[in-house]
Amino acid sequence: MPKEDHFIKIIREHQALIFKVSAMYTNDTHDQKDLYQEIVFQLWKSFDSFGQQSKISTWMYRVALNTAIKQLKSKKRQPRVTSLEAIELPGIDGANNLMEDRLKRLHREIERLGVLERGIILLALEGRKYEEIAEITGLSVSNVGTRMARIRTKLKSELT
C-alpha cells in the first residue's frame, strides 16, 4: 500500500481521537477545524519517523496533544476551551436530568484544569493506563499517578 493511502487509512480510523483533542483545546468550530488540520499536518510530517515502538494511537495522541499545546502557547493567551458539553456523549439522551447536570458540572470543572491536566484526564477517561498516558505525555508513570491523584482531589473538592 502506498504511503499516502496508508496514512489516509490511519487518519480515518482514528479521526475521533483527533476530533477529541481539537475540541478540548479550542474555543469555537473555526479554531477546532484549524487545530484538526494542524494536527493532521503534523502527523503527516512525522509519519516517516513513527517507528512503531508504540501503538499508533499512542503516537497520534502524543503528536495531537503536543500540537494543541504548542498552538496555545504560540497564541500567548490563556486558553478558553470549547465546552465539553459540545462533544457528543454516547448514551446521554436527555432522559436523566440529574445525570446530565452532574456531567455538565464535571465538564465545567475539567475545563478549569490546566492544559496538561486536561490532556491527562481526557486520556484517563478513555480508559488509558498510566503507562500509556506517560508514553503519550512524556511524563514518568509515577508523575502521571501523582497528577491524577491531584486532579481527582481538585475535581472532588469542586464537585462536593
ChimeraX attribute file (.defattr): number of C-alpha atoms within 10 A of each C-alpha:
attribute: neighborCount
match mode: 1-to-1
recipient: residues
	/A:1	6
	/A:2	6
	/A:3	10
	/A:4	11
	/A:5	10
	/A:6	10
	/A:7	16
	/A:8	13
	/A:9	12
	/A:10	14
	/A:11	17
	/A:12	10
	/A:13	11
	/A:14	15
	/A:15	13
	/A:16	11
	/A:17	15
	/A:18	23
	/A:19	17
	/A:20	17
	/A:21	23
	/A:22	27
	/A:23	24
	/A:24	25
	/A:25	26
	/A:26	23
	/A:27	15
	/A:28	14
	/A:29	12
	/A:30	10
	/A:31	16
	/A:32	21
	/A:33	15
	/A:34	12
	/A:35	23
	/A:36	23
	/A:37	14
	/A:38	17
	/A:39	24
	/A:40	20
	/A:41	13
	/A:42	16
	/A:43	22
	/A:44	15
	/A:45	10
	/A:46	13
	/A:47	15
	/A:48	9
	/A:49	9
	/A:50	13
	/A:51	10
	/A:52	9
	/A:53	8
	/A:54	12
	/A:55	11
	/A:56	14
	/A:57	16
	/A:58	19
	/A:59	20
	/A:60	24
	/A:61	24
	/A:62	20
	/A:63	20
	/A:64	26
	/A:65	24
	/A:66	18
	/A:67	22
	/A:68	24
	/A:69	16
	/A:70	12
	/A:71	15
	/A:72	17
	/A:73	12
	/A:74	9
	/A:75	9
	/A:76	9
	/A:77	8
	/A:78	10
	/A:79	17
	/A:80	14
	/A:81	18
	/A:82	19
	/A:83	18
	/A:84	19
	/A:85	14
	/A:86	10
	/A:87	12
	/A:88	9
	/A:89	10
	/A:90	6
	/A:91	6
	/A:92	12
	/A:93	9
	/A:94	9
	/A:95	8
	/A:96	9
	/A:97	11
	/A:98	10
	/A:99	12
	/A:100	15
	/A:101	11
	/A:102	12
	/A:103	16
	/A:104	15
	/A:105	16
	/A:106	17
	/A:107	15
	/A:108	14
	/A:109	15
	/A:110	21
	/A:111	20
	/A:112	14
	/A:113	15
	/A:114	13
	/A:115	18
	/A:116	14
	/A:117	18
	/A:118	19
	/A:119	25
	/A:120	23
	/A:121	19
	/A:122	17
	/A:123	19
	/A:124	15
	/A:125	9
	/A:126	9
	/A:127	10
	/A:128	15
	/A:129	13
	/A:130	20
	/A:131	14
	/A:132	20
	/A:133	25
	/A:134	20
	/A:135	18
	/A:136	23
	/A:137	20
	/A:138	12
	/A:139	15
	/A:140	14
	/A:141	17
	/A:142	12
	/A:143	13
	/A:144	22
	/A:145	16
	/A:146	12
	/A:147	17
	/A:148	17
	/A:149	12
	/A:150	13
	/A:151	19
	/A:152	13
	/A:153	12
	/A:154	14
	/A:155	18
	/A:156	12
	/A:157	9
	/A:158	11
	/A:159	11
	/A:160	5
